Amino acid sequence: MNVLPERLHRPVLVLNASYEPINICAARRALVLVLKGLASAEAHAPGQFHSQRQTVPLPSVIRLLEYRRIPHQTRALSRKNILMRDRYTCQYCQKVLNTGDLTLDHVIPRSRGGETTWENLVACCNPCNNQKGNRTPDEAGMKLFRPPRPFSVHTGRQLMRLLARTDEQWKKYLWY
């Protein structure tokens, strides 16, 4: 079975050499780490990746072969991290959408002094963003589903647990 392009985007749990969960990456990145000899596959997803010389099972969980010290740090403020924090859900109408169908909305518009911070950015679909326009949610008669917060270690762990519901193989590595 060949790997379809969408399977290369499926989430893969990344473990440190100590088996501590440290990240989530796309299957494509996980394959690169395994093929470069930087990680080993601990569990596999359905499907295989075929190259001219070899066939590799698609990983579901990978473990780095060398321990990486992970400093206590906050995540970079980026579109990807805002969408991940908000679980790819419009924070006004609560529709779950693809990345390309979501925008970022400044809760307090930039033109009115709103800053580009974790606490002022939310995932938003185009119709809701157009409806809100250059107003605050209250002025537009809209309600935020969840108040925006910084992406924290707790948020990352919560996302890993949520994703584990769709991939049974992750559960034994998520002990917290």
MDAnalysis code that builds the backbone (N, CA, C; Angstrom):
import MDAnalysis as mda
import numpy as np

u = mda.Universe.empty(528, n_residues=176, atom_resindex=np.repeat(np.arange(176), 3), trajectory=True)
u.add_TopologyAttr("name", ["N", "CA", "C"] * 176)
u.add_TopologyAttr("resid", np.arange(1, 177))
u.add_TopologyAttr("resname", ["MET", "ASN", "VAL", "LEU", "PRO", "GLU", "ARG", "LEU", "HIS", "ARG", "PRO", "VAL", "LEU", "VAL", "LEU", "ASN", "ALA", "SER", "TYR", "GLU", "PRO", "ILE", "ASN", "ILE", "CYS", "ALA", "ALA", "ARG", "ARG", "ALA", "LEU", "VAL", "LEU", "VAL", "LEU", "LYS", "GLY", "LEU", "ALA", "SER", "ALA", "GLU", "ALA", "HIS", "ALA", "PRO", "GLY", "GLN", "PHE", "HIS", "SER", "GLN", "ARG", "GLN", "THR", "VAL", "PRO", "LEU", "PRO", "SER", "VAL", "ILE", "ARG", "LEU", "LEU", "GLU", "TYR", "ARG", "ARG", "ILE", "PRO", "HIS", "GLN", "THR", "ARG", "ALA", "LEU", "SER", "ARG", "LYS", "ASN", "ILE", "LEU", "MET", "ARG", "ASP", "ARG", "TYR", "THR", "CYS", "GLN", "TYR", "CYS", "GLN", "LYS", "VAL", "LEU", "ASN", "THR", "GLY", "ASP", "LEU", "THR", "LEU", "ASP", "HIS", "VAL", "ILE", "PRO", "ARG", "SER", "ARG", "GLY", "GLY", "GLU", "THR", "THR", "TRP", "GLU", "ASN", "LEU", "VAL", "ALA", "CYS", "CYS", "ASN", "PRO", "CYS", "ASN", "ASN", "GLN", "LYS", "GLY", "ASN", "ARG", "THR", "PRO", "ASP", "GLU", "ALA", "GLY", "MET", "LYS", "LEU", "PHE", "ARG", "PRO", "PRO", "ARG", "PRO", "PHE", "SER", "VAL", "HIS", "THR", "GLY", "ARG", "GLN", "LEU", "MET", "ARG", "LEU", "LEU", "ALA", "ARG", "THR", "ASP", "GLU", "GLN", "TRP", "LYS", "LYS", "TYR", "LEU", "TRP", "TYR"])
u.atoms.positions = np.array([
    [0.847, -1.170, 0.000],
    [0.000, 0.000, 0.000],
    [0.896, 1.238, 0.000],
    [0.694, 2.140, -0.913],
    [1.464, 3.381, -0.965],
    [0.911, 4.379, 0.032],
    [1.766, 5.297, 0.460],
    [1.350, 6.340, 1.376],
    [0.697, 7.450, 0.562],
    [-0.540, 7.769, 0.886],
    [-1.219, 8.877, 0.238],
    [-0.718, 10.178, 0.845],
    [-0.725, 11.271, 0.075],
    [-0.202, 12.536, 0.598],
    [-0.797, 12.955, 1.941],
    [-2.112, 12.738, 2.153],
    [-2.711, 13.157, 3.428],
    [-2.171, 12.342, 4.598],
    [-1.720, 11.119, 4.348],
    [-1.140, 10.316, 5.439],
    [0.202, 10.878, 5.893],
    [0.882, 11.592, 5.011],
    [2.160, 12.199, 5.394],
    [1.957, 13.385, 6.327],
    [0.717, 13.851, 6.468],
    [0.409, 14.967, 7.373],
    [-0.155, 14.494, 8.706],
    [-0.411, 13.197, 8.838],
    [-0.998, 12.706, 10.083],
    [-0.040, 12.942, 11.255],
    [-0.566, 13.201, 12.448],
    [0.304, 13.476, 13.592],
    [1.046, 12.235, 14.073],
    [2.289, 12.447, 14.486],
    [3.135, 11.396, 15.042],
    [3.647, 11.903, 16.386],
    [3.554, 11.080, 17.410],
    [4.049, 11.431, 18.729],
    [5.562, 11.271, 18.751],
    [6.262, 12.291, 19.252],
    [7.726, 12.253, 19.344],
    [8.108, 12.083, 20.813],
    [8.903, 11.056, 21.084],
    [9.394, 10.785, 22.435],
    [10.875, 11.113, 22.507],
    [11.315, 11.573, 23.661],
    [12.736, 11.755, 23.882],
    [13.355, 10.366, 24.058],
    [14.674, 10.281, 24.112],
    [15.339, 8.988, 24.291],
    [14.887, 8.315, 25.591],
    [14.422, 9.109, 26.550],
    [13.948, 8.601, 27.835],
    [12.475, 8.166, 27.793],
    [11.860, 8.172, 26.615],
    [10.456, 7.828, 26.387],
    [9.491, 8.891, 26.893],
    [9.993, 10.060, 27.212],
    [9.132, 11.167, 27.629],
    [8.554, 11.840, 26.385],
    [7.227, 12.016, 26.309],
    [6.657, 12.695, 25.148],
    [7.083, 14.164, 25.122],
    [7.594, 14.613, 23.978],
    [8.086, 15.991, 23.906],
    [7.475, 16.815, 22.789],
    [6.833, 16.152, 21.810],
    [6.326, 16.936, 20.692],
    [5.392, 16.085, 19.848],
    [4.782, 16.736, 18.883],
    [4.002, 16.086, 17.845],
    [4.529, 16.634, 16.529],
    [4.745, 15.771, 15.554],
    [5.189, 16.248, 14.241],
    [4.380, 15.526, 13.166],
    [4.537, 15.958, 11.939],
    [3.861, 15.301, 10.817],
    [4.596, 14.010, 10.478],
    [3.870, 13.048, 9.906],
    [4.451, 11.757, 9.540],
    [5.640, 11.940, 8.593],
    [5.570, 12.919, 7.726],
    [6.675, 13.173, 6.792],
    [7.967, 13.483, 7.555],
    [7.875, 14.365, 8.558],
    [9.045, 14.718, 9.365],
    [9.530, 13.498, 10.145],
    [8.614, 12.714, 10.670],
    [8.983, 11.514, 11.419],
    [9.739, 10.528, 10.522],
    [9.272, 10.350, 9.296],
    [9.963, 9.471, 8.350],
    [11.385, 9.950, 8.094],
    [11.557, 11.261, 7.924],
    [12.896, 11.820, 7.691],
    [13.805, 11.516, 8.876],
    [13.297, 11.712, 10.101],
    [14.110, 11.439, 11.294],
    [14.484, 9.963, 11.383],
    [13.556, 9.071, 11.049],
    [13.840, 7.628, 11.089],
    [14.849, 7.264, 10.004],
    [14.645, 7.749, 8.785],
    [15.539, 7.416, 7.676],
    [16.948, 7.982, 7.866],
    [17.072, 9.113, 8.567],
    [18.395, 9.691, 8.847],
    [19.076, 9.005, 10.027],
    [18.377, 8.113, 10.699],
    [18.959, 7.408, 11.831],
    [18.957, 8.225, 13.114],
    [18.111, 9.259, 13.179],
    [18.031, 10.086, 14.379],
    [16.932, 9.629, 15.331],
    [16.027, 8.783, 14.833],
    [14.911, 8.298, 15.644],
    [14.574, 6.871, 15.210],
    [13.867, 6.185, 16.089],
    [13.371, 4.853, 15.734],
    [11.859, 4.855, 15.902],
    [11.190, 4.059, 15.097],
    [9.737, 3.958, 15.184],
    [9.386, 3.006, 16.326],
    [8.572, 3.476, 17.247],
    [8.137, 2.663, 18.392],
    [6.784, 2.014, 18.122],
    [5.966, 2.656, 17.281],
    [4.657, 2.119, 16.897],
    [4.377, 2.576, 15.471],
    [3.587, 1.795, 14.768],
    [3.326, 2.091, 13.359],
    [1.851, 2.351, 13.098],
    [1.614, 3.208, 12.114],
    [0.266, 3.488, 11.628],
    [0.011, 2.601, 10.406],
    [-1.227, 2.493, 9.988],
    [-1.493, 1.720, 8.765],
    [-0.819, 2.384, 7.561],
    [-0.242, 1.610, 6.715],
    [0.371, 2.128, 5.495],
    [1.878, 2.022, 5.511],
    [2.445, 2.165, 4.342],
    [3.895, 2.092, 4.180],
    [4.345, 3.185, 3.234],
    [5.609, 3.557, 3.378],
    [6.230, 4.507, 2.470],
    [7.176, 3.714, 1.578],
    [7.007, 3.869, 0.273],
    [7.835, 3.133, -0.685],
    [8.800, 4.082, -1.379],
    [10.073, 3.710, -1.364],
    [11.055, 4.427, -2.170],
    [11.565, 3.430, -3.202],
    [12.507, 3.853, -3.996],
    [13.030, 2.967, -5.031],
    [13.753, 1.770, -4.421],
    [14.371, 1.980, -3.249],
    [15.210, 0.919, -2.664],
    [14.612, 0.214, -1.456],
    [13.637, 0.842, -0.797],
    [13.124, 0.196, 0.405],
    [11.676, 0.573, 0.668],
    [11.067, -0.200, 1.560],
    [9.714, 0.052, 2.036],
    [9.802, 0.259, 3.544],
    [9.209, 1.348, 4.017],
    [9.274, 1.684, 5.435],
    [7.849, 1.812, 5.966],
    [7.530, 1.143, 7.074],
    [6.196, 1.312, 7.664],
    [6.024, 2.754, 8.160],
    [4.821, 3.272, 8.031],
    [4.524, 4.635, 8.457],
    [4.485, 4.685, 9.992],
    [5.281, 5.563, 10.619],
    [5.306, 5.599, 12.080],
    [4.095, 6.313, 12.682],
    [3.746, 5.889, 13.883],
    [2.714, 6.550, 14.675],
    [3.357, 7.189, 15.906],
    [4.423, 6.545, 16.415],
    [5.203, 7.041, 17.554],
    [6.671, 6.835, 17.209],
    [7.484, 7.884, 17.387],
    [8.930, 7.741, 17.195],
    [9.643, 8.152, 18.473],
    [10.852, 7.596, 18.654],
    [11.684, 7.941, 19.814],
    [13.031, 8.410, 19.301],
    [13.449, 9.592, 19.774],
    [14.766, 10.097, 19.406],
    [15.826, 9.173, 19.986],
    [16.895, 8.924, 19.246],
    [17.928, 8.005, 19.701],
    [18.914, 8.668, 20.654],
    [19.029, 9.985, 20.587],
    [19.864, 10.720, 21.538],
    [18.971, 11.612, 22.386],
    [19.256, 11.667, 23.680],
    [18.472, 12.481, 24.591],
    [18.631, 13.951, 24.240],
    [17.528, 14.666, 24.170],
    [17.539, 16.106, 23.917],
    [17.065, 16.812, 25.167],
    [17.909, 17.716, 25.645],
    [17.511, 18.529, 26.789],
    [16.520, 19.560, 26.272],
    [15.340, 19.574, 26.827],
    [14.294, 20.496, 26.407],
    [14.205, 21.607, 27.446],
    [14.737, 22.797, 27.116],
    [14.664, 23.890, 28.085],
    [13.224, 24.336, 28.281],
    [12.932, 24.841, 29.478],
    [11.593, 25.373, 29.735],
    [11.434, 26.626, 28.890],
    [10.559, 26.553, 27.947],
    [10.376, 27.701, 27.066],
    [8.925, 27.775, 26.634],
    [8.559, 28.933, 26.175],
    [7.221, 29.081, 25.641],
    [7.280, 28.871, 24.138],
    [6.190, 28.529, 23.561],
    [6.128, 28.341, 22.108],
    [6.146, 29.692, 21.416],
    [6.715, 29.692, 20.219],
    [6.743, 30.904, 19.418],
    [5.320, 31.278, 19.020],
    [5.052, 32.556, 19.002],
    [3.759, 33.045, 18.552],
    [3.727, 32.935, 17.032],
    [2.934, 32.005, 16.521],
    [2.846, 31.794, 15.076],
    [1.430, 31.358, 14.727],
    [1.109, 31.497, 13.463],
    [-0.201, 31.070, 12.967],
    [-0.440, 29.594, 13.302],
    [0.561, 28.757, 13.008],
    [0.441, 27.317, 13.252],
    [0.138, 27.037, 14.727],
    [0.855, 27.704, 15.634],
    [0.652, 27.455, 17.061],
    [-0.686, 27.991, 17.565],
    [-1.154, 29.111, 17.011],
    [-2.479, 29.630, 17.392],
    [-3.557, 28.639, 16.942],
    [-3.458, 28.157, 15.694],
    [-4.448, 27.206, 15.186],
    [-4.422, 25.905, 15.991],
    [-3.221, 25.451, 16.362],
    [-3.101, 24.227, 17.160],
    [-3.704, 24.442, 18.551],
    [-3.382, 25.583, 19.161],
    [-3.935, 25.879, 20.488],
    [-5.460, 25.873, 20.456],
    [-6.038, 26.453, 19.386],
    [-7.493, 26.544, 19.264],
    [-8.108, 25.312, 18.603],
    [-7.283, 24.281, 18.383],
    [-7.722, 22.984, 17.852],
    [-8.407, 23.120, 16.495],
    [-7.894, 24.027, 15.674],
    [-8.400, 24.230, 14.312],
    [-9.905, 24.482, 14.311],
    [-10.370, 25.199, 15.341],
    [-11.782, 25.491, 15.529],
    [-11.987, 26.992, 15.547],
    [-12.952, 27.481, 14.755],
    [-13.301, 28.906, 14.798],
    [-13.787, 29.214, 16.204],
    [-13.224, 30.202, 16.812],
    [-13.557, 30.520, 18.202],
    [-14.858, 31.302, 18.344],
    [-15.531, 31.564, 17.230],
    [-16.835, 32.226, 17.268],
    [-17.970, 31.256, 16.951],
    [-17.883, 30.521, 15.837],
    [-18.984, 29.611, 15.449],
    [-18.695, 28.156, 15.810],
    [-17.498, 27.852, 16.268],
    [-17.064, 26.536, 16.737],
    [-16.972, 25.481, 15.636],
    [-16.856, 25.884, 14.375],
    [-16.655, 24.926, 13.292],
    [-15.196, 24.503, 13.249],
    [-14.964, 23.192, 13.119],
    [-13.606, 22.667, 12.955],
    [-13.312, 22.686, 11.456],
    [-12.206, 23.331, 11.076],
    [-11.894, 23.525, 9.659],
    [-10.443, 23.180, 9.357],
    [-10.134, 23.048, 8.072],
    [-8.752, 22.863, 7.635],
    [-7.981, 24.154, 7.833],
    [-6.675, 24.031, 7.900],
    [-5.804, 25.188, 8.086],
    [-6.091, 26.290, 7.070],
    [-6.267, 25.915, 5.804],
    [-6.482, 26.893, 4.749],
    [-7.800, 27.635, 4.849],
    [-8.752, 27.098, 5.621],
    [-10.065, 27.734, 5.762],
    [-10.166, 28.585, 7.023],
    [-9.058, 28.719, 7.748],
    [-9.053, 29.527, 8.967],
    [-8.145, 30.735, 8.807],
    [-8.512, 31.801, 9.479],
    [-7.677, 32.996, 9.541],
    [-7.373, 33.256, 11.012],
    [-6.549, 34.244, 11.271],
    [-6.321, 34.687, 12.644],
    [-7.072, 35.992, 12.833],
    [-7.742, 36.122, 13.949],
    [-8.488, 37.340, 14.268],
    [-7.899, 37.991, 15.499],
    [-7.687, 39.303, 15.418],
    [-7.318, 40.087, 16.593],
    [-8.617, 40.393, 17.334],
    [-8.773, 39.874, 18.547],
    [-9.994, 40.085, 19.326],
    [-10.243, 41.591, 19.463],
    [-9.230, 42.316, 19.913],
    [-9.275, 43.784, 19.878],
    [-8.515, 44.166, 18.619],
    [-9.211, 44.742, 17.620],
    [-8.563, 45.018, 16.335],
    [-7.280, 45.829, 16.473],
    [-6.320, 45.529, 15.600],
    [-5.047, 46.258, 15.616],
    [-5.265, 47.746, 15.433],
    [-6.227, 48.108, 14.598],
    [-6.486, 49.529, 14.343],
    [-6.999, 50.258, 15.577],
    [-7.379, 49.485, 16.603],
    [-7.881, 50.078, 17.843],
    [-6.936, 49.799, 19.006],
    [-5.691, 49.528, 18.670],
    [-4.672, 49.339, 19.703],
    [-4.458, 47.900, 20.132],
    [-5.141, 46.952, 19.502],
    [-4.965, 45.541, 19.847],
    [-3.594, 45.054, 19.420],
    [-2.954, 44.314, 20.286],
    [-1.601, 43.830, 20.013],
    [-1.634, 42.424, 19.415],
    [-0.531, 42.049, 18.808],
    [-0.377, 40.701, 18.260],
    [0.257, 39.843, 19.355],
    [-0.598, 39.309, 20.224],
    [-0.159, 38.505, 21.370],
    [-1.033, 37.257, 21.465],
    [-0.578, 36.299, 22.260],
    [-1.354, 35.080, 22.498],
    [-2.754, 35.422, 23.019],
    [-2.823, 36.443, 23.865],
    [-4.083, 36.794, 24.521],
    [-5.032, 37.577, 23.624],
    [-4.587, 37.974, 22.415],
    [-5.441, 38.777, 21.541],
    [-5.676, 38.121, 20.177],
    [-5.126, 36.946, 19.943],
    [-5.305, 36.259, 18.659],
    [-6.103, 34.976, 18.840],
    [-7.033, 34.739, 17.917],
    [-7.809, 33.491, 17.923],
    [-7.969, 32.976, 16.497],
    [-8.195, 31.661, 16.374],
    [-8.530, 31.061, 15.083],
    [-9.950, 31.477, 14.735],
    [-10.160, 31.784, 13.456],
    [-11.455, 32.310, 13.043],
    [-11.715, 31.932, 11.584],
    [-12.947, 31.536, 11.257],
    [-13.282, 31.253, 9.861],
    [-13.511, 32.577, 9.125],
    [-13.424, 32.535, 7.813],
    [-13.593, 33.755, 7.021],
    [-14.941, 34.436, 7.237],
    [-16.081, 33.687, 7.217],
    [-17.368, 34.365, 7.432],
    [-17.447, 35.095, 8.782],
    [-16.950, 34.465, 9.848],
    [-16.991, 35.125, 11.161],
    [-16.048, 36.326, 11.199],
    [-14.873, 36.188, 10.572],
    [-13.923, 37.301, 10.547],
    [-14.527, 38.489, 9.797],
    [-15.209, 38.221, 8.681],
    [-15.859, 39.299, 7.931],
    [-17.003, 39.920, 8.713],
    [-17.762, 39.090, 9.423],
    [-18.882, 39.600, 10.225],
    [-18.379, 40.486, 11.365],
    [-17.295, 40.073, 12.007],
    [-16.752, 40.849, 13.127],
    [-16.124, 42.147, 12.637],
    [-15.392, 42.048, 11.525],
    [-14.787, 43.246, 10.941],
    [-13.861, 43.964, 11.906],
    [-13.970, 45.270, 11.943],
    [-13.103, 46.123, 12.748],
    [-13.755, 46.459, 14.092],
    [-14.432, 45.468, 14.680],
    [-15.128, 45.686, 15.949],
    [-14.658, 44.670, 16.974],
    [-14.985, 44.913, 18.203],
    [-14.732, 43.919, 19.249],
    [-15.844, 42.871, 19.153],
    [-15.664, 41.701, 19.746],
    [-16.740, 40.698, 19.707],
    [-18.057, 41.239, 20.281],
    [-17.998, 41.991, 21.380],
    [-19.223, 42.547, 21.970],
    [-19.931, 43.479, 20.999],
    [-19.166, 44.348, 20.361],
    [-19.758, 45.291, 19.413],
    [-20.386, 44.571, 18.223],
    [-19.805, 43.449, 17.826],
    [-20.309, 42.691, 16.678],
    [-21.412, 41.708, 17.081],
    [-21.719, 41.627, 18.386],
    [-22.728, 40.690, 18.866],
    [-22.271, 39.246, 18.776],
    [-20.969, 39.038, 18.925],
    [-20.398, 37.690, 18.831],
    [-19.758, 37.317, 20.163],
    [-19.732, 36.031, 20.442],
    [-19.148, 35.562, 21.702],
    [-17.993, 34.613, 21.411],
    [-16.889, 34.808, 22.127],
    [-15.748, 33.900, 22.006],
    [-16.074, 32.579, 22.693],
    [-15.780, 31.489, 22.018],
    [-15.997, 30.148, 22.564],
    [-15.107, 29.927, 23.783],
    [-13.846, 30.342, 23.687],
    [-12.870, 30.156, 24.758],
    [-11.952, 31.376, 24.754],
    [-11.696, 31.984, 25.900],
    [-10.780, 33.144, 25.909],
    [-9.368, 32.716, 25.501],
    [-8.694, 33.508, 24.677],
    [-7.348, 33.125, 24.231],
    [-6.328, 33.198, 25.360],
    [-5.443, 32.191, 25.391],
    [-4.378, 32.124, 26.401],
    [-3.071, 31.764, 25.725],
    [-1.956, 32.018, 26.406],
    [-0.673, 31.591, 25.830],
    [-0.616, 30.076, 25.703],
    [0.148, 29.600, 24.729],
    [0.377, 28.169, 24.548],
    [1.383, 27.760, 25.617],
    [1.017, 26.838, 26.468],
    [1.892, 26.439, 27.565],
    [2.213, 24.956, 27.468],
    [3.074, 24.493, 28.369],
    [3.371, 23.059, 28.444],
    [2.081, 22.295, 28.692],
    [1.208, 22.849, 29.537],
    [-0.072, 22.214, 29.835],
    [-0.912, 22.086, 28.556],
    [-0.939, 23.152, 27.727],
    [-1.694, 23.125, 26.477],
    [-1.164, 22.036, 25.563],
    [0.166, 21.926, 25.448],
    [0.772, 20.900, 24.602],
    [0.426, 19.505, 25.069],
    [0.463, 19.276, 26.366],
    [0.130, 17.954, 26.908],
    [-1.346, 17.636, 26.693],
    [-2.187, 18.652, 26.847],
    [-3.617, 18.460, 26.614],
    [-3.869, 18.076, 25.157],
    [-3.177, 18.717, 24.226],
    [-3.318, 18.376, 22.808],
    [-2.873, 16.940, 22.549],
    [-1.778, 16.534, 23.173],
    [-1.296, 15.156, 22.996],
    [-2.342, 14.162, 23.495],
    [-2.955, 14.459, 24.647],
    [-3.980, 13.554, 25.178],
    [-5.194, 13.497, 24.254],
    [-5.605, 14.654, 23.717],
    [-6.741, 14.675, 22.799],
    [-6.449, 13.861, 21.547],
    [-5.261, 14.019, 20.992],
    [-4.895, 13.262, 19.798],
    [-4.772, 11.772, 20.104],
    [-4.427, 11.436, 21.346],
    [-4.304, 10.024, 21.725],
    [-5.642, 9.308, 21.639],
    [-6.733, 10.057, 21.702],
    [-8.053, 9.432, 21.583],
    [-8.258, 8.836, 20.197],
    [-7.574, 9.394, 19.190],
    [-7.721, 8.889, 17.830],
    [-6.636, 7.877, 17.483],
    [-5.587, 7.789, 18.289],
    [-4.507, 6.837, 18.030],
    [-4.210, 6.080, 19.320],
    [-4.769, 4.894, 19.426],
    [-4.636, 4.074, 20.636],
    [-3.180, 3.799, 21.005],
    [-2.294, 3.792, 20.012],
    [-0.896, 3.456, 20.260],
    [-0.177, 4.524, 21.086],
    [-0.726, 5.719, 21.155],
    [-0.099, 6.802, 21.921],
    [-0.327, 6.665, 23.417],
    [-1.426, 6.046, 23.814],
    [-1.860, 6.072, 25.213],
    [-0.814, 5.567, 26.191],
    [-0.075, 4.527, 25.840],
    [0.895, 3.980, 26.797],
    [2.083, 4.912, 27.020],
    [2.255, 5.915, 26.167],
    [3.366, 6.870, 26.325],
    [2.928, 8.160, 27.010],
    [1.642, 8.361, 27.178],
    [1.114, 9.594, 27.780],
    [0.609, 9.285, 29.176],
    [1.499, 9.273, 30.127],
    [1.148, 8.868, 31.471],
    [0.668, 10.013, 32.339],
    [0.716, 11.230, 31.857],
    [0.292, 12.378, 32.675],
    [-1.074, 12.838, 32.277],
])
